[in-house]
Amino acid sequence: MTEPIKSRLQPLVRKAGRADVELVAQILGEAFRRDAVMTYLSPNWPEFTTCLYYSMVRRFFLKHHHVYVTADGSGAALWLPPGVTFKSYPFWGKLDTLWIFLSKVGYQGYRRLQALARYSEAYHPAEPHFYLNSIGVRPNKAGRGIGSALLQEVLSRCDREGIPAYLENTNSRNLPLYERFGFQVTTQGRLPHGGPPIWFMLRPPSTTSDQQFALHGQDLGAAHRASQ
């Protein structure tokens, strides 16, 4: 059983365990249901997002120990630690994803997923970094500082250990929040095959303790990161 992590912001954030896989998938499924990238991948199947996140969390993210969920089940985040990339995604996880796409979305949707992965991979930093793949808040809980609390759990570690953080953002409304947390846009582009715009953002470790805790009460909308 996982214990809550003490945070300077409410709500409390804890690391997710195996019993939380369905909860995390539900949270992110709600947060990303109308997301531009999820619509780009699967325009006609509303449950696609939840199914995809269930597979990703269960098969890949959980074993790397950086899946976070709020104690009240209002928000969740998926991070990868330095040295771990989607190239190490397990074979059974890839089969899960292939089945989800081919059975429910079709081959064109799977082609778009692969194009998204290749496009995003080209901009990943070469230096070791924490990678924020996905962070989301239930729509009826937005504006309560939940996204900020989830960000701070890993960004505070980045600052302590002198490690950069990296993300890919496809929601322009989130840019000001990420910038206040120290992220900087390194490249702006557009996903292949008529996809939405995307901003690649890198955050160097902060040398002050004020930056990461200055945003109590601010929050973010659903913000997509590249899947496999």
C-alpha positions in Angstrom: 0.0 0.0 0.0 1.4 3.4 -1.0 1.7 6.2 1.5 0.7 9.8 0.8 3.6 12.1 0.0 3.7 15.3 2.0 3.3 18.4 -0.1 3.3 22.1 0.6 0.2 22.3 -1.4 -3.2 20.7 -1.0 -4.4 18.2 -2.1 -1.9 15.5 -1.0 -0.2 13.6 -3.7 1.0 10.0 -3.5 2.7 7.5 -5.7 0.3 5.2 -7.3 0.4 1.4 -6.8 -0.9 -1.5 -8.8 -4.4 -1.1 -7.2 -4.6 2.4 -8.6 -4.2 1.5 -12.3 -7.9 1.8 -13.1 -8.2 5.0 -11.1 -5.3 6.7 -12.9 -6.7 5.6 -16.3 -10.1 7.0 -15.4 -8.7 10.3 -14.3 -6.6 10.7 -17.4 -9.3 9.4 -19.6 -11.7 12.1 -18.3 -9.0 14.8 -18.5 -8.0 14.0 -22.1 -11.3 12.9 -23.6 -11.6 16.1 -25.7 -7.9 16.7 -26.0 -6.6 17.7 -29.4 -4.2 14.8 -29.7 -6.6 12.1 -28.5 -9.1 13.4 -31.1 -6.4 13.4 -33.7 -5.7 9.7 -32.9 -9.3 8.5 -32.4 -12.0 10.9 -33.4 -14.9 8.5 -33.1 -14.4 6.4 -30.0 -14.9 8.2 -26.6 -13.5 5.4 -24.5 -10.3 5.2 -26.4 -8.4 7.5 -24.0 -9.2 5.5 -20.9 -8.3 2.2 -22.6 -5.0 3.5 -23.9 -4.0 4.9 -20.5 -5.0 1.7 -18.7 -2.6 -0.2 -21.0 0.2 2.3 -20.7 0.1 2.6 -16.9 -0.3 -1.2 -16.3 2.3 -2.3 -18.8 4.9 0.4 -18.6 4.7 3.4 -16.3 4.0 1.7 -13.0 7.2 -0.4 -13.0 9.2 2.8 -13.3 7.7 4.2 -10.0 6.7 7.7 -11.1 3.0 7.5 -11.5 1.4 10.0 -9.1 -2.2 10.5 -8.1 -3.9 12.9 -5.7 -5.3 11.4 -2.5 -8.8 12.5 -3.4 -8.6 11.0 -6.9 -8.9 14.3 -8.7 -5.7 14.3 -10.7 -2.8 12.1 -11.9 0.5 12.4 -13.7 2.8 10.0 -15.5 6.6 10.7 -15.4 9.6 8.7 -16.6 12.9 9.0 -14.8 16.2 9.7 -16.5 17.4 7.0 -18.8 14.0 5.5 -19.4 12.3 6.0 -22.8 9.6 4.4 -24.8 12.2 2.4 -26.6 12.1 0.2 -23.5 8.3 -0.3 -23.8 7.7 -4.1 -23.2 6.6 -6.3 -26.0 3.3 -7.2 -24.4 2.5 -3.5 -23.9 3.1 -2.9 -27.6 0.7 -5.7 -28.4 -1.9 -4.2 -26.1 -1.6 -0.8 -27.9 -1.7 -2.4 -31.3 -4.8 -4.3 -30.4 -6.5 -1.2 -29.0 -5.8 0.7 -32.2 -6.5 -2.0 -34.8 -9.7 -3.3 -33.1 -11.2 0.1 -32.2 -9.5 2.9 -34.1 -8.1 1.2 -37.2 -4.8 1.2 -39.0 -4.9 4.9 -39.9 -5.1 5.7 -36.2 -2.2 3.4 -35.4 -0.2 5.1 -38.2 -0.8 8.4 -36.6 0.4 7.1 -33.3 3.6 6.0 -34.8 4.1 9.3 -36.6 3.5 11.1 -33.3 6.0 9.0 -31.6 8.7 9.5 -34.2 8.1 13.2 -34.4 8.2 13.7 -30.6 11.3 11.4 -30.2 13.3 13.7 -32.5 13.0 16.6 -30.0 13.7 14.7 -26.7 16.8 16.2 -25.0 20.0 14.1 -25.2 20.9 14.9 -21.6 19.4 12.8 -18.7 16.0 14.3 -17.7 12.7 13.6 -16.1 10.0 13.3 -18.7 6.4 14.3 -18.0 4.4 12.2 -20.4 0.9 13.1 -19.2 -0.8 15.2 -16.4 -4.5 15.6 -16.1 -7.2 16.8 -13.7 -10.8 15.7 -13.7 -12.8 18.5 -15.5 -15.0 19.2 -12.5 -12.0 19.7 -10.3 -10.1 22.2 -12.4 -8.8 25.5 -11.0 -7.9 24.1 -7.5 -4.1 23.9 -7.8 -4.2 20.1 -8.4 -2.0 20.2 -11.5 0.5 22.4 -9.7 0.7 20.0 -6.8 1.3 17.1 -9.2 4.1 19.0 -11.0 5.8 19.9 -7.8 6.3 16.3 -6.6 8.9 15.7 -9.3 10.1 19.2 -10.0 11.3 19.6 -6.4 13.4 16.4 -6.8 14.7 17.8 -10.1 15.9 20.9 -8.3 17.5 18.9 -5.4 19.4 16.6 -7.8 20.2 19.1 -10.5 18.2 17.3 -13.3 16.2 19.0 -16.1 12.6 18.2 -16.8 11.0 17.9 -20.2 7.4 17.8 -21.6 5.4 18.2 -24.8 2.4 20.4 -24.6 -0.5 20.6 -27.0 -2.7 22.9 -25.0 -1.8 26.5 -25.5 -3.7 27.5 -22.4 -1.2 25.6 -20.3 1.9 27.5 -21.6 1.8 30.3 -19.0 1.6 27.9 -16.1 4.5 25.8 -17.4 6.5 28.9 -18.0 5.9 30.1 -14.5 7.2 26.7 -13.3 10.4 27.4 -15.3 9.7 25.5 -18.5 10.9 27.1 -21.7 9.7 26.5 -25.2 12.6 25.0 -27.2 10.7 24.2 -30.4 7.2 24.7 -31.7 5.7 22.5 -34.5 2.7 20.7 -35.7 2.0 17.0 -35.6 2.1 15.1 -38.9 -1.0 14.4 -41.1 -2.8 17.5 -40.2 -2.4 17.2 -36.4 -2.6 19.9 -33.8 0.3 22.3 -32.8 2.8 21.1 -30.2 5.3 22.9 -28.0 8.4 21.1 -26.8 9.4 22.5 -23.4 12.5 22.0 -21.2 13.0 23.1 -17.6 16.6 23.5 -16.2 16.9 22.7 -12.5 16.1 25.8 -10.4 18.7 27.2 -8.0 16.1 28.8 -5.8 13.4 27.3 -3.7 10.8 29.9 -4.5 9.9 29.1 -8.1 8.3 25.7 -7.7 6.1 26.7 -4.8 4.9 30.1 -6.0 1.7 28.9 -7.8 -0.8 27.8 -5.1 -4.3 28.1 -6.5 -3.3 28.0 -10.2 -4.1 24.9 -12.3 -3.8 23.5 -15.8 -6.1 22.0 -18.3 -5.5 18.5 -19.8 -2.1 18.5 -21.5 -1.0 15.7 -23.7 2.4 14.2 -24.0 3.6 11.8 -26.7 2.6 8.2 -26.3 4.7 5.3 -27.5 
